[in-house]
Amino acid sequence: MSRTASSHSRYRSAMPDPIPAAELTAAAYLERLSALRTDEDQAKIQRYFKSREGEPDRDDIFIGVPMGQVFALSEAFKAMPLDEIESLLESPIHEGRAGAVKIMAKQATDKRAPEDRRRALYELYLRRMDRIDDWDLVDLGAWDVVGRYLVDRPRDVLYTLAGSADRWERRTAMLATLAFVRQGQLDDTFAIAERLVDDREDLIQKPVGACLREAGKQDGPRLLAFLDAHAVSMPRTALRFAIERLDPATRAHYLGLRSSHPPTS
């Protein structure tokens, strides 16, 4: 996430002008995106995506455009119609799909966006999770498109996603709760973390720990109670993220618990 933010600021001054309405299409977005590609950036970006190991037939192509430029282009295309956003999600080009989710997030967080638009974006995200299929794509939309929509609504869907066999659905469930944390609502973060705390998938362990860390900033005792119950057995990655902001002695205590009782599987 820090690398993404850095890339964004790097290209902020070169942000394109808004695109005319008639040109707000997936095809136009991809054409402009292709003009930004470089071989050097293609080699760099692929090193950050290990989740596709063992998936040689996956429909996912990196053309080599830094995320900062993807985000700047998405800003220019932020008024893209919903059907064109879905068309962009269909692209096999990873940066194109990242752009589509970023556009969704921009629209969902626009204070002027009508409620039916936010609902349509939420529904599109859930309907097309077959194309929101990597950690960065989930991270771009889970809390802004899904979580923000659910802030004042029932959240049953997140518990269904948390029980899914699909890791991106589970990651969405966890990360969507960050929208609630920012409103001071912590119950769902701890409840979904409880369901996912023993997940053996690294790409789930990281958001579990990160969301616990963020919730702990608002309710430290509740985080410590969670760690008292789970630190012995939870995956080390999740634990390290969860305790990141605790004082050194407390971090050492929980790491010691984990080391003295290694998991059996």
N, C-alpha and C positions, 0 to 999 in steps of 0.2 A: 504493500500500500504506500510506503514512503517513496519507493521508486516511481510509482505512478504519479504521486503528487509532484515529485521533482521534475518528471518529464512534462507534466502539465504546465508548470511555471516556465519551463525552458522555452515552450512554444507559444506562450500566451500572447506575446507581442506580435506574433505572426498570424493571429487568428483571422480566418477568411471573413469577408463581408457576408451578411445574410444572403441566402440563396433566393432568387425569385420563386414565387409560389409554383409556377408552371414547371420548374426544374427540381422540385422537391421529390425526387424519385429515387428508388433503390439503385437503378442503373446509373443515374447521375452521381450518386454518392460513390459508388464503386469506381466510376471512371476517374473521379478526382482523387480517390484513395490510391489508385494504381499509380498515379503520377507522383506520389510521395514515396514510393518504395525505393529501397536501396538494398544491395546485397549484404552490406555490412550489418544493417539493422535486422535483416532476415536471420543471419547467423546468431546475433545477440539474443533475439526474442525467443528463439526456440530453446535456449538453455534454461529459460524460466518455466518451461511447461513440461514437467516430468509425468504428469497425470496420464499422458497418452501412451506411455510405455506398455507394450504388450497389446496395442490396438493398431496394428499396421494398416488395417482396412478402413480406418476412421476417415470420415469425410470432413477433413479439417486441414486447411492450407494456410501457412503463414507467408505473406508476400514481403514482409519487412518494412512495416511502418511503425514508428515509435508511438506509444500510447498517447503521449502528449499531442501529437499531430492528429491522431484519431479523435481525441476529445475536442480539439479545436474545430475539426471538420464537423463533428456532431453539433457543436454550438451553432455553426452556420446553417445546419440542416434541422435545427431543433423544432421547426414547425412542420416537419414531415407528417403526412397523413398516416393514419393507423395501418391502412392496407399496404402502404409502401414500407412501413417499418417491418411488417410481417414478411414482406418480400425480401427485405434486407437480411432478416433472420434466416432466410432460406439459403443464403449464400454459403458456399463451402469455405470462403475466405474468413479466417478467424477475426482479423481486424475489422471486417465488415460487420460481423455479428456483434463484436464489441461495440462498434459504433451504433448499431441498432439499440442495444440495451442502454447505452449512454443517452441516446435520444429519449428513450422511454423514461429514464430517471430524470432528465431535464424537464420533461413535460409534467411528470408526476409531482415534482417539487416546485413547479411554477405556482405562485400564490394566486394567479389569475385563472388557473385551470379549473373548469367546471367539474362538479362531482361526477358527472357521467363520463367525462374523459378519464379521470383517475380510475374509475371503476373499469373502463374498457382497457386501460393499460395493465391493471392488475389481472384482469381476465386473460389478456394476451400473454402475459408472462407465464401464468400457470398452464395455459393451453399449449404453449410452445416451449416447454422445458426440454423437449427433445432437441432444441437448437440452442438452448442456454445451457451448454454442456461442458463447461470447464470452470475451474475455480474463479478465474478473473471475471467471467461473464456473470456468474452468480453474485460475486462481490459488487459488481456495478449496479445491480438492480434489486437485490433481495430486500434491503431495508428501505430504500427509497420508493420502489414500486409496490412491493408486497407489504412490508411492515408499516409504512406510513398509511396505507389504505386501511389497515386493520386496527389502527390506534384506537379508534372509537367503535370498533365492531367486534363480534365474536371471533375467536381465534382458533376454532376447532380445526380448520384446514391445516394449520401449522403442526398440530399433533398427528394428523394423518400423514403429512410429509415427513415428519420425524420418524415414523414407522416404516417408511418406504425402503425397498431394496436398492433404490437408486441413490447414489451418494450425493448427486447434485440436489435432489429434493431434500435430503436430510440437511445438507449445508444451507439451503435456502431457509428451512425451518429455523435453524439456529440463528443465522445472521439477521433474519427479519426482525428478531426480537430487539435488535439494537435500536430500532425506532421507538420501542416502548421504553427502553432504558433511558433514552433522552427525554422522555416525558416523566421520568421518575417511577415508571411502572416496571417492577422487577420480577413479579411472580412467574411470568411465562419464561423468562430467561432461565431462572433456576429450575423450573419444571421440565423444560425441554433439555436443558443440560443434564438433568437427572436421567432422562431417557437415553441420552447419547454418550454419557460419560465413559462407558466401556466400549465404545465403537473402536474397532481396530484399524479403521481407515485414517491415515495421516491427514487427509484433506478434510476430515470431520473433526479430528482432535484439535487442530489449530483453532477453528472458529469456536469450538466449545470452550477452550481455555480463554480465548480473547474476549468472548462475551461474558464469561464469569468475571474476568478482570475488570471489565467496564462496569458491570453491576456492583462489583465490590468497591468501586470508587464511591458509590452512593450509600452502600450498606456493608461496611467492613465486617461487622459481626456475622452477618448472614453468609458472607463468603467464607469466613473461617469455619462456620458450622458445616457448610457444604464440604470443605476440605477435610474437616475432622472425620466426616462420614466416608469420604471417597479417596483421600490422598494415597492410602495404602495400596489401592488396586488400580487407580485410573492411569491411563497411558502417560508416560513421562512427558510427551509433547504437550498434551493438554494441561498437565500439572504445571509445567514451566511457564506456559502462557498465563495461566490463572494467577500465579504467585508473583508475576513480574514486578508489580508495583508495591509489594509488601516489603517490610524492612528486612535487612539481611538475616537477622536471627530467626525471624519467622519463616523466611524462605528456606533456610537451612533445616529448620525443624521439619517442614513438610517433605522436603527432599530426602531427609533422613528416614522418615516413615516409609516412603516409597522404596528406598534402597534396602531397608531391612526386611521388607516383605515383598519380594519380587513376585509379579503375577505368575500363575501356573501355566498360562497360555498366551 
